[in-house]
């Protein structure tokens, strides 16, 4: 069986205030906020990579979330 390359489809960042963090990164990266669904705020997809921010209930220093295709 041939190895298939791993592709990262989206990066999701936990945040106490996802809206505020999304606005900051939107301005910094020049990627507008394009979606708000439940606890998520999404920036415009660019070069195939989605960037989202998820409301989290408590601070976490050891968790990184990736959605893989």
N, C-alpha and C positions, 0 to 999 in steps of 0.2 A: 504494500500500500504506500503510495507516495505521500510525503508530507505536504500539507497545505499551509500556506503562510497565515499567520494570525493577523487579523485586521481589527483595529479598534474603531468602532462605529461612533461612540459617544463617550464623553467624560462627564460624570455627574459629581458635583461637589456638595457635600453636606454643609448646611448653613443655618444659623439661628434666624437670619433675616435674608432669605434667598432673593427677594426683590432688590434690596439694597446692593447686595453683592453682584447681582446680574447687571444692574445699572452701571456700577463701577467698571466691570469687565467689558461691558458693551461699549462704553466710551473709550476705554483703553485700547481695545482691539478693533474698533470700528465695525462691530457686528451688532446690528439692532436686536432688541428683544422682540421675538416673534411669536412666543406662545406662553400661555399660563394654563396649566392643567393640574388640578389638585395641588399637591405640595411642590410642584415643579415650575420653574421659570426657565425658558429656553432662549438661547441666542440663535441668530441665523446660522444655519449650517454652512460651513466653508471648507472647501477642499475635502468634502466627504466626511468631515468630523463635526459631530454635534457637541454642543457645550451647554450643560444644564446645571441648575442649582436646585437642591432639594431641601425643604424645611426639615430640620432634625430637632428632636426634642431636647437633646443634651449634647454638650461638647464631646467630641471623640477625637482622640489623637492617634489612634491606631487603625483607622478604617479608610480604605480607598475603594471607591466603587467604579467599576468599568462595565459597560455593556459591550459585548463582543459579538461580531457577526460570524 
